[in-house]
């Protein structure tokens, strides 16, 4: 390091505004060579925005970036790459129709000299083979990408970064779709990068991973850096309270526990491609947590209960009666509703208004005499907007213009307007801000108190433990345990989730 | 409604310029003729809009227009011009039934086999056109001088209100009601806005989508009946490229090919713009006196027709996109302060 104490990367006083939000607010970040920095924070804390600024995808409104002590501008992705910065997005940016080598050199293809810029496949394949070897991935460079597992694709992204001689590699939630074994492999590769002097910024929500692989932990909240911790000298609780800015217990509402009769029962359900032998029951007024790693089959199970997919075997009972659920309208007719994980993809019709979204599932009943009762639609919407405290200028506002938290409330509203019996919430607080989160929890508690049975899929351990009366834990296509509230602990769920333990 | 208002003003300006350039433009016969053209195009453009609002596309409607006419001619034209001389209502009924069945067939292929609307209706377009060709045997079938012809060129109040205009008004009112005042209409917009979310809300997505193809084909059939009466000489070429005119009308009138957007009023304005441009190319003239002092007239050649229509379509979408971008930028700046 000839430039003495100059750090590899310094971001200082970075500010970025979006319509209606201050996404990053005078945030700073430092990084040294060969360092693994964990960047943590709640969803919407500004981590991704800050990384997009580093990667040249967004321009900061204020602030400066120094590399090796030199101030630099990063106006676009090409510049970021040429400065050795590589971003690996959570949604992998790969072309499934190309082969591995083609993906590694996408945008930086080797060419044969000449006017035609012919692709030099031989040279790319050789270089790709070397890179794959370096990260210990045993696949042929000519393998079509779509034949790889998600874990292998992640490795290809890393190879792609190495092909650019990246000095800083940003990984956004790299393990969110990996199996345990694949994650282990990734950690080994990160260790190898560290030895080569490459710096890694690692965005994750998984505390155990962070504490294991990071050297330092930068915590963001509301767009600011709120803590910079030495990974060896901190612990889970310190990180989490820095993330949420208050003690954790204060988050979750008091619950009344009047749990009634069984309303929904699954017996030996076979979920296509995702799970089998699924048996559990759900009672009136109960909040049933559904925990498991990504890919454990939780979302797929909800899709079967809601009739989006059909079960391949097993039975579903509602109020003790055997029922067939073949399509969403079958579930809806029985008062079983789903607020899906991806609100924008499955939950809402973004160009329609708040009122139109709320009435959508029930609209068939709004037309007794050939004409839509728009007055009734407005009345129902107004009532729900008031009840849930949806912040919108009017019920005629298009939902695309609402914030994430308010969009989620619109999804809830459309089902609450129809008196649910069973409400299934898939990641109900994903991507919404801290305040709205607490509100969603409060509404869930109130709904359960009125006798509605709730199934909640969540990847946030705190949420599972804070809200659930019982927790069903899934691991690799099976239920590995059902834990009562009195026995709930993070360790217990974690060990069931990762398959270390299997309840009888 | 913003787009619709903008296009309506553009239409107004165009009409004003044409009226100034050539007083024949607002002469009775030209107005009646243009109105008739707008009405017939508007009828099937509204049909395809249902499909477009759900996010689909229907390329077969031009061929359906041709086929209905050919069927009517084959069944109801006098024997002398190789028809079968059945009463006209038989011809119309059979033709409409065929149109509706084609729509149903295409709709079912698209929804139940999950085929892409573009491909299915492209295949339909070629296949149906081919059937017309076979039925006419490559030549013409003349409807002759049967009273049905009056539906095409006649009208109420001494032919001042063309019958096709009345047909269009009825169709437009019914479509407006269907789209904005019924559950079916809400489903159409919801599917176009987000098919998945609609399915997750229990909307019978496939049934609604299938119905939009039936509506599209049905209104094309209806327009086909009007064209048959109007043209009288049915060859396999009637209705060629009309599907593209209909799609252009819908887009000019504010429909998005991504789905979820569009109104009947907009489609009417879009169809009017296209027909006024066509008419305007014949009408537009500039009179001046040359160096010798003799009065001269400059007219647009008919060969410019497609250049101008293409230019107008591109211009409209560019303008729309640019205003979008500018508005976004302004909003962002306001929030930044």
Interface residues (C-beta under 8 A of the other chain):
Chain A: X17 X18 X19 X20 X61 X306 X308 X327 X328 X329 X331 X332 X338 X340 X344 X345 X346 X347 X348 X349 X350 X351 X352 X356 X359 X360 X361 X363 X364 X366 X367 X370 X371 X372 X414
Chain B: X181 X182 X183 X185 X186 X187 X189 X190 X193 X194 X196 X197 X198 X199 X200 X201 X202 X203 X204 X260 X261 X331 X332 X335 X336
